[in-house]
Amino acid sequence: MYRKIIKTALVALAAISGLCIYTAEKIPSVINVGYGENVYIQSLPAVTLSPVAEKVADRRMAGQDSPLYYRAKLLGLFPVKEVAVTQTDERFVYVSGRPFGIKMFCDGVMVVGFSDILCETGYKNPARNAGLKLGDIITHINGRRTQTNEDVEKIIEKSENNPIKITYIRDDTRHTALLLAVKDINTGSYRTGMWVRDSGAGIGTMTFYEPELGCFSGLGHGIKDVDTQQELRLLSGEIVPVKITGIVKSKNGSAGQLKGSFMTTVASGKILYNGTTGVYGKAYSMERENLMPVANPARIHTGKAHILTTITGTQPRKYEIEIEKINLNTSDRNKNMVIRITDSRLLTLTGGIVAGFSGSPIIQDGRLVGAVTHVFVNQVDRGYGIFATNMLSTMDTVAAKQGDIAA
């Protein structure tokens, strides 16, 4: 009898311990709230937060800008973690949802393909044999800066039988390689066997404008090369207004896309940064509609929300979605939420999430919570979203590096 009771108690203790560990992994180490807001995590209703009394005095000594410390408890009973709580002023942005075009030149040229060359001794590929790979960014050849495809072609053609020193970047690390170009029997020119690209273009959705900084943010993920899926290293770029002219519908196993045309060659903004959380830059002209507060991740909850996106012309519309999952601790900065399209109008027109939706604002409870970033190819009504605070944080960093870019 006692053994059975002890065994049951041990099983229950193990289950509670496991649940506490699981819950602790879901709770972020730092929670940001607005001044005067209650401290709670809306997506984790079973977790309560209360100040750590013994650390209140320490905070008084450190100053009001230092974080508060709260103890997280499961069901109000089982302590699982201590978290730092910071308080900031609420941020407001103009929420967009309009399409925009991207014209971008790379910082260097990207290796996007290889082809063997027929020379007098047979087929050869000097670039591949030298260790170059798809996605490598070539910045210099023989010490000369390379910014265009033509730069590469001219230097290689003049090299003839002389060694060529390639300086390239892979995984943010600089490398060098030596190779000899070979003479193509068919053309008589010297070639290395690699194809390169110096620019990219496409369309996406603008997420928001920050009025104090004069900045824009869109896409929610970096611009990548269509062949290598590597992020393009920005040299310069600009954005232009776009009109959506057609849709290729998504279906399970195949993501669709929005088709659009640039409305003008006159830029509406300058791209300053292309990275994991999106594209950012200075806005020459700024939308000043839909002013909304940005939601802290702790305030986001599963359930009904909306996206603003444009599927015809230039005017965004609101469509219903469901936020199915929220991950406050993911290391992937643009896969913070799982969303599902529930609006029958949008599903009928697009089949689900399509390429070009990236950056579409996600709105919940009158706040901007994030943006659409990816589609699940095998379940195209579902996809990922990024927290708006991640995009805003990147924007602040870009603005700080650029100085007063609003000037």
C-alpha positions as a Python dict, from the first residue, in 0.01 Angstrom:
ca = {
    (1, 'M'): (0, 0, 0),
    (2, 'Y'): (270, 248, 103),
    (3, 'R'): (487, 144, -191),
    (4, 'K'): (203, 218, -430),
    (5, 'I'): (150, 561, -273),
    (6, 'I'): (523, 638, -288),
    (7, 'K'): (542, 521, -651),
    (8, 'T'): (243, 735, -746),
    (9, 'A'): (396, 1034, -567),
    (10, 'L'): (729, 986, -745),
    (11, 'V'): (557, 960, -1084),
    (12, 'A'): (359, 1277, -1010),
    (13, 'L'): (676, 1457, -893),
    (14, 'A'): (859, 1352, -1210),
    (15, 'A'): (569, 1473, -1426),
    (16, 'I'): (558, 1810, -1247),
    (17, 'S'): (935, 1843, -1271),
    (18, 'G'): (925, 1768, -1644),
    (19, 'L'): (643, 2017, -1697),
    (20, 'C'): (837, 2283, -1506),
    (21, 'I'): (1146, 2227, -1719),
    (22, 'Y'): (937, 2243, -2038),
    (23, 'T'): (768, 2563, -1922),
    (24, 'A'): (1099, 2724, -1826),
    (25, 'E'): (1225, 2667, -2182),
    (26, 'K'): (924, 2857, -2316),
    (27, 'I'): (976, 3161, -2095),
    (28, 'P'): (1222, 3426, -2221),
    (29, 'S'): (1498, 3546, -1990),
    (30, 'V'): (1401, 3909, -2055),
    (31, 'I'): (1049, 4050, -2089),
    (32, 'N'): (985, 4402, -2209),
    (33, 'V'): (672, 4591, -2103),
    (34, 'G'): (548, 4946, -2135),
    (35, 'Y'): (558, 5175, -1834),
    (36, 'G'): (263, 5104, -1606),
    (37, 'E'): (168, 4776, -1776),
    (38, 'N'): (103, 4460, -1578),
    (39, 'V'): (369, 4191, -1615),
    (40, 'Y'): (238, 3868, -1767),
    (41, 'I'): (289, 3642, -2067),
    (42, 'Q'): (-36, 3621, -2258),
    (43, 'S'): (62, 3312, -2458),
    (44, 'L'): (142, 3122, -2133),
    (45, 'P'): (-171, 3167, -1917),
    (46, 'A'): (-62, 2896, -1672),
    (47, 'V'): (243, 3106, -1576),
    (48, 'T'): (220, 3382, -1315),
    (49, 'L'): (488, 3643, -1252),
    (50, 'S'): (557, 3822, -925),
    (51, 'P'): (843, 4051, -814),
    (52, 'V'): (1140, 3892, -640),
    (53, 'A'): (1118, 4078, -310),
    (54, 'E'): (1480, 4030, -210),
    (55, 'K'): (1598, 4204, -531),
    (56, 'V'): (1377, 4513, -503),
    (57, 'A'): (1627, 4686, -274),
    (58, 'D'): (1912, 4600, -512),
    (59, 'R'): (1723, 4771, -794),
    (60, 'R'): (1668, 5085, -586),
    (61, 'M'): (2043, 5109, -538),
    (62, 'A'): (2119, 5038, -906),
    (63, 'G'): (1871, 5297, -1035),
    (64, 'Q'): (1532, 5294, -1201),
    (65, 'D'): (1678, 5206, -1542),
    (66, 'S'): (1796, 4867, -1418),
    (67, 'P'): (1562, 4570, -1480),
    (68, 'L'): (1307, 4441, -1235),
    (69, 'Y'): (1329, 4072, -1150),
    (70, 'Y'): (1020, 3854, -1143),
    (71, 'R'): (975, 3493, -1041),
    (72, 'A'): (774, 3283, -1285),
    (73, 'K'): (555, 3014, -1129),
    (74, 'L'): (359, 2738, -1297),
    (75, 'L'): (-4, 2740, -1181),
    (76, 'G'): (101, 2991, -915),
    (77, 'L'): (267, 2711, -716),
    (78, 'F'): (586, 2580, -875),
    (79, 'P'): (878, 2823, -931),
    (80, 'V'): (1032, 2763, -1274),
    (81, 'K'): (1248, 3062, -1358),
    (82, 'E'): (1353, 3419, -1278),
    (83, 'V'): (1317, 3674, -1555),
    (84, 'A'): (1440, 4029, -1598),
    (85, 'V'): (1163, 4278, -1679),
    (86, 'T'): (1254, 4599, -1861),
    (87, 'Q'): (1022, 4894, -1909),
    (88, 'T'): (1020, 5117, -2217),
    (89, 'D'): (799, 5378, -2376),
    (90, 'E'): (544, 5242, -2621),
    (91, 'R'): (658, 5270, -2983),
    (92, 'F'): (422, 5375, -3264),
    (93, 'V'): (469, 5308, -3635),
    (94, 'Y'): (270, 5360, -3956),
    (95, 'V'): (159, 5013, -4065),
    (96, 'S'): (165, 4957, -4443),
    (97, 'G'): (85, 4633, -4630),
    (98, 'R'): (153, 4788, -4971),
    (99, 'P'): (378, 4617, -5228),
    (100, 'F'): (717, 4763, -5309),
    (101, 'G'): (987, 4687, -5562),
    (102, 'I'): (1350, 4621, -5477),
    (103, 'K'): (1653, 4703, -5689),
    (104, 'M'): (1977, 4602, -5521),
    (105, 'F'): (2345, 4583, -5615),
    (106, 'C'): (2575, 4345, -5432),
    (107, 'D'): (2891, 4425, -5239),
    (108, 'G'): (3099, 4209, -5473),
    (109, 'V'): (2968, 3941, -5711),
    (110, 'M'): (2809, 3612, -5604),
    (111, 'V'): (2903, 3274, -5750),
    (112, 'V'): (2571, 3130, -5873),
    (113, 'G'): (2679, 2842, -6095),
    (114, 'F'): (2957, 2638, -6256),
    (115, 'S'): (3003, 2503, -6607),
    (116, 'D'): (3295, 2297, -6736),
    (117, 'I'): (3501, 2449, -7016),
    (118, 'L'): (3624, 2254, -7319),
    (119, 'C'): (3990, 2338, -7369),
    (120, 'E'): (4274, 2169, -7558),
    (121, 'T'): (4328, 1907, -7285),
    (122, 'G'): (3958, 1831, -7227),
    (123, 'Y'): (3691, 1965, -6996),
    (124, 'K'): (3810, 2169, -6695),
    (125, 'N'): (3666, 2391, -6423),
    (126, 'P'): (3938, 2602, -6257),
    (127, 'A'): (3702, 2784, -6019),
    (128, 'R'): (3548, 2469, -5873),
    (129, 'N'): (3889, 2299, -5853),
    (130, 'A'): (4022, 2600, -5658),
    (131, 'G'): (3758, 2541, -5392),
    (132, 'L'): (3500, 2806, -5478),
    (133, 'K'): (3138, 2719, -5394),
    (134, 'L'): (2791, 2846, -5476),
    (135, 'G'): (2710, 3153, -5268),
    (136, 'D'): (3070, 3274, -5231),
    (137, 'I'): (3100, 3652, -5266),
    (138, 'I'): (3401, 3757, -5474),
    (139, 'T'): (3522, 4100, -5361),
    (140, 'H'): (3863, 4126, -5533),
    (141, 'I'): (4050, 3964, -5820),
    (142, 'N'): (4426, 4019, -5829),
    (143, 'G'): (4376, 4292, -5570),
    (144, 'R'): (4126, 4484, -5781),
    (145, 'R'): (3777, 4555, -5646),
    (146, 'T'): (3503, 4363, -5829),
    (147, 'Q'): (3151, 4505, -5821),
    (148, 'T'): (3000, 4397, -6153),
    (149, 'N'): (2994, 4094, -6381),
    (150, 'E'): (3186, 4301, -6636),
    (151, 'D'): (3467, 4366, -6383),
    (152, 'V'): (3517, 3991, -6341),
    (153, 'E'): (3503, 3918, -6714),
    (154, 'K'): (3759, 4185, -6806),
    (155, 'I'): (4015, 4085, -6541),
    (156, 'I'): (3992, 3714, -6626),
    (157, 'E'): (4014, 3775, -7001),
    (158, 'K'): (4336, 3974, -6956),
    (159, 'S'): (4495, 3715, -6726),
    (160, 'E'): (4573, 3464, -7004),
    (161, 'N'): (4820, 3212, -6853),
    (162, 'N'): (4896, 3412, -6539),
    (163, 'P'): (4772, 3298, -6193),
    (164, 'I'): (4456, 3469, -6070),
    (165, 'K'): (4413, 3549, -5700),
    (166, 'I'): (4049, 3542, -5593),
    (167, 'T'): (3946, 3707, -5264),
    (168, 'Y'): (3602, 3596, -5151),
    (169, 'I'): (3372, 3585, -4849),
    (170, 'R'): (3204, 3271, -4721),
    (171, 'D'): (3004, 3262, -4397),
    (172, 'D'): (3124, 3616, -4316),
    (173, 'T'): (3489, 3501, -4330),
    (174, 'R'): (3738, 3624, -4589),
    (175, 'H'): (3929, 3363, -4795),
    (176, 'T'): (4164, 3356, -5094),
    (177, 'A'): (4215, 3110, -5377),
    (178, 'L'): (4459, 3081, -5669),
    (179, 'L'): (4356, 2951, -6010),
    (180, 'L'): (4455, 2954, -6377),
    (181, 'A'): (4195, 3042, -6638),
    (182, 'V'): (4175, 2810, -6939),
    (183, 'K'): (4119, 2897, -7304),
    (184, 'D'): (3774, 2800, -7429),
    (185, 'I'): (3809, 2620, -7765),
    (186, 'N'): (3464, 2738, -7876),
    (187, 'T'): (3508, 3112, -7806),
    (188, 'G'): (3884, 3159, -7788),
    (189, 'S'): (3846, 3349, -7458),
    (190, 'Y'): (3993, 3272, -7116),
    (191, 'R'): (3738, 3148, -6864),
    (192, 'T'): (3729, 3010, -6509),
    (193, 'G'): (3411, 2802, -6525),
    (194, 'M'): (3200, 3008, -6281),
    (195, 'W'): (2887, 3214, -6330),
    (196, 'V'): (2846, 3526, -6117),
    (197, 'R'): (2569, 3776, -6039),
    (198, 'D'): (2606, 4136, -5924),
    (199, 'S'): (2248, 4245, -5855),
    (200, 'G'): (1899, 4138, -5760),
    (201, 'A'): (1543, 4262, -5805),
    (202, 'G'): (1200, 4158, -5685),
    (203, 'I'): (885, 4258, -5501),
    (204, 'G'): (770, 4225, -5143),
    (205, 'T'): (541, 4388, -4890),
    (206, 'M'): (622, 4694, -4682),
    (207, 'T'): (566, 4630, -4311),
    (208, 'F'): (595, 4970, -4145),
    (209, 'Y'): (742, 5320, -4138),
    (210, 'E'): (900, 5461, -3822),
    (211, 'P'): (819, 5835, -3817),
    (212, 'E'): (1085, 5943, -3566),
    (213, 'L'): (1367, 5779, -3761),
    (214, 'G'): (1229, 5837, -4111),
    (215, 'C'): (1290, 5468, -4186),
    (216, 'F'): (1102, 5187, -4356),
    (217, 'S'): (1107, 4813, -4292),
    (218, 'G'): (983, 4532, -4514),
    (219, 'L'): (994, 4161, -4602),
    (220, 'G'): (1073, 4026, -4254),
    (221, 'H'): (1359, 3822, -4402),
    (222, 'G'): (1667, 3899, -4607),
    (223, 'I'): (1678, 3928, -4987),
    (224, 'K'): (1837, 3611, -5120),
    (225, 'D'): (1983, 3507, -5452),
    (226, 'V'): (1729, 3304, -5647),
    (227, 'D'): (1981, 3030, -5735),
    (228, 'T'): (2193, 2993, -5422),
    (229, 'Q'): (1942, 3109, -5156),
    (230, 'Q'): (2225, 3306, -4994),
    (231, 'E'): (2158, 3655, -4861),
    (232, 'L'): (2289, 3923, -5094),
    (233, 'R'): (2557, 4148, -4945),
    (234, 'L'): (2432, 4502, -4999),
    (235, 'L'): (2640, 4761, -5183),
    (236, 'S'): (2353, 4990, -5276),
    (237, 'G'): (1982, 4964, -5342),
    (238, 'E'): (1653, 5143, -5365),
    (239, 'I'): (1280, 5078, -5343),
    (240, 'V'): (1005, 5184, -5584),
    (241, 'P'): (624, 5162, -5581),
    (242, 'V'): (473, 4848, -5735),
    (243, 'K'): (134, 4755, -5878),
    (244, 'I'): (20, 4393, -5837),
    (245, 'T'): (-99, 4266, -6176),
    (246, 'G'): (-154, 3894, -6123),
    (247, 'I'): (-136, 3591, -5894),
    (248, 'V'): (0, 3240, -5934),
    (249, 'K'): (-200, 3047, -5672),
    (250, 'S'): (-28, 2833, -5410),
    (251, 'K'): (-110, 2468, -5377),
    (252, 'N'): (30, 2208, -5141),
    (253, 'G'): (378, 2121, -5268),
    (254, 'S'): (417, 2439, -5472),
    (255, 'A'): (420, 2796, -5342),
    (256, 'G'): (262, 3057, -5567),
    (257, 'Q'): (362, 3417, -5619),
    (258, 'L'): (238, 3769, -5673),
    (259, 'K'): (319, 3927, -6008),
    (260, 'G'): (375, 4299, -6027),
    (261, 'S'): (527, 4581, -6225),
    (262, 'F'): (733, 4879, -6115),
    (263, 'M'): (513, 5189, -6142),
    (264, 'T'): (802, 5434, -6182),
    (265, 'T'): (1179, 5452, -6195),
    (266, 'V'): (1176, 5723, -5927),
    (267, 'A'): (1290, 5572, -5597),
    (268, 'S'): (1076, 5614, -5286),
    (269, 'G'): (1355, 5509, -5052),
    (270, 'K'): (1716, 5402, -5019),
    (271, 'I'): (1805, 5055, -4888),
    (272, 'L'): (2060, 5076, -4607),
    (273, 'Y'): (2061, 4719, -4481),
    (274, 'N'): (1965, 4369, -4595),
    (275, 'G'): (1974, 4102, -4325),
    (276, 'T'): (1801, 3818, -4146),
    (277, 'T'): (1501, 4020, -4026),
    (278, 'G'): (1431, 4212, -4348),
    (279, 'V'): (1530, 4515, -4552),
    (280, 'Y'): (1565, 4859, -4398),
    (281, 'G'): (1632, 5205, -4525),
    (282, 'K'): (1559, 5574, -4543),
    (283, 'A'): (1218, 5669, -4678),
    (284, 'Y'): (1208, 5959, -4925),
    (285, 'S'): (828, 5952, -4908),
    (286, 'M'): (645, 5798, -4613),
    (287, 'E'): (294, 5661, -4572),
    (288, 'R'): (122, 5832, -4280),
    (289, 'E'): (-182, 5611, -4226),
    (290, 'N'): (-261, 5332, -3979),
    (291, 'L'): (-57, 5461, -3686),
    (292, 'M'): (-40, 5173, -3438),
    (293, 'P'): (152, 5074, -3125),
    (294, 'V'): (401, 4788, -3157),
    (295, 'A'): (309, 4489, -2940),
    (296, 'N'): (566, 4344, -2703),
    (297, 'P'): (593, 3966, -2760),
    (298, 'A'): (464, 3896, -2408),
    (299, 'R'): (131, 4054, -2513),
    (300, 'I'): (82, 3837, -2823),
    (301, 'H'): (-152, 3540, -2786),
    (302, 'T'): (-277, 3253, -2997),
    (303, 'G'): (-609, 3307, -3169),
    (304, 'K'): (-764, 3548, -3415),
    (305, 'A'): (-557, 3816, -3587),
    (306, 'H'): (-539, 3988, -3927),
    (307, 'I'): (-286, 4055, -4198),
    (308, 'L'): (-270, 4356, -4426),
    (309, 'T'): (-163, 4260, -4776),
    (310, 'T'): (-216, 4363, -5138),
    (311, 'I'): (-323, 4105, -5397),
    (312, 'T'): (-439, 4341, -5670),
    (313, 'G'): (-341, 4695, -5762),
    (314, 'T'): (-180, 4902, -5488),
    (315, 'Q'): (-434, 4905, -5206),
    (316, 'P'): (-387, 4667, -4909),
    (317, 'R'): (-683, 4489, -4752),
    (318, 'K'): (-739, 4318, -4420),
    (319, 'Y'): (-775, 3937, -4406),
    (320, 'E'): (-839, 3707, -4111),
    (321, 'I'): (-572, 3467, -3986),
    (322, 'E'): (-512, 3253, -3680),
    (323, 'I'): (-195, 3273, -3473),
    (324, 'E'): (-146, 2906, -3389),
    (325, 'K'): (186, 2907, -3207),
    (326, 'I'): (416, 3160, -3040),
    (327, 'N'): (781, 3089, -2963),
    (328, 'L'): (929, 3351, -2733),
    (329, 'N'): (1269, 3180, -2714),
    (330, 'T'): (1350, 3071, -3070),
    (331, 'S'): (1699, 3146, -3200),
    (332, 'D'): (1555, 3198, -3548),
    (333, 'R'): (1467, 3567, -3543),
    (334, 'N'): (1213, 3555, -3828),
    (335, 'K'): (1025, 3240, -3727),
    (336, 'N'): (862, 3354, -3402),
    (337, 'M'): (501, 3262, -3480),
    (338, 'V'): (310, 3002, -3679),
    (339, 'I'): (10, 3150, -3856),
    (340, 'R'): (-274, 3005, -4063),
    (341, 'I'): (-484, 3184, -4323),
    (342, 'T'): (-853, 3145, -4231),
    (343, 'D'): (-1010, 3409, -4457),
    (344, 'S'): (-1208, 3227, -4729),
    (345, 'R'): (-1175, 3524, -4967),
    (346, 'L'): (-795, 3514, -4954),
    (347, 'L'): (-779, 3135, -4978),
    (348, 'T'): (-1000, 3144, -5287),
    (349, 'L'): (-786, 3407, -5459),
    (350, 'T'): (-435, 3292, -5361),
    (351, 'G'): (-466, 2936, -5230),
    (352, 'G'): (-279, 3043, -4918),
    (353, 'I'): (48, 3228, -4858),
    (354, 'V'): (234, 3320, -5177),
    (355, 'A'): (574, 3472, -5253),
    (356, 'G'): (529, 3846, -5224),
    (357, 'F'): (333, 3823, -4897),
    (358, 'S'): (662, 3848, -4705),
    (359, 'G'): (644, 4157, -4488),
    (360, 'S'): (262, 4167, -4471),
    (361, 'P'): (182, 4319, -4129),
    (362, 'I'): (17, 4096, -3866),
    (363, 'I'): (-225, 4289, -3644),
    (364, 'Q'): (-385, 4171, -3321),
    (365, 'D'): (-589, 4367, -3067),
    (366, 'G'): (-516, 4694, -3248),
    (367, 'R'): (-138, 4647, -3233),
    (368, 'L'): (128, 4553, -3485),
    (369, 'V'): (259, 4217, -3367),
    (370, 'G'): (473, 4112, -3663),
    (371, 'A'): (494, 4024, -4031),
    (372, 'V'): (456, 3718, -4254),
    (373, 'T'): (793, 3568, -4353),
    (374, 'H'): (762, 3213, -4491),
    (375, 'V'): (509, 2964, -4627),
    (376, 'F'): (492, 2594, -4539),
    (377, 'V'): (531, 2452, -4890),
    (378, 'N'): (340, 2133, -4809),
    (379, 'Q'): (60, 2317, -4626),
    (380, 'V'): (34, 2651, -4800),
    (381, 'D'): (-236, 2802, -4579),
    (382, 'R'): (19, 2807, -4297),
    (383, 'G'): (352, 2981, -4248),
    (384, 'Y'): (585, 3170, -4016),
    (385, 'G'): (577, 3523, -3882),
    (386, 'I'): (839, 3747, -3723),
    (387, 'F'): (786, 3966, -3415),
    (388, 'A'): (760, 4336, -3503),
    (389, 'T'): (994, 4410, -3212),
    (390, 'N'): (1270, 4212, -3384),
    (391, 'M'): (1231, 4427, -3695),
    (392, 'L'): (1218, 4746, -3488),
    (393, 'S'): (1532, 4644, -3299),
    (394, 'T'): (1721, 4591, -3625),
    (395, 'M'): (1596, 4927, -3753),
    (396, 'D'): (1724, 5102, -3441),
    (397, 'T'): (2067, 4944, -3492),
    (398, 'V'): (2077, 5046, -3858),
    (399, 'A'): (1970, 5399, -3771),
    (400, 'A'): (2235, 5426, -3499),
    (401, 'K'): (2508, 5320, -3742),
    (402, 'Q'): (2390, 5569, -4001),
    (403, 'G'): (2361, 5857, -3754),
    (404, 'D'): (2064, 6088, -3792),
    (405, 'I'): (1934, 5939, -4117),
    (406, 'A'): (1613, 6137, -4088),
    (407, 'A'): (1805, 6459, -4147),
}
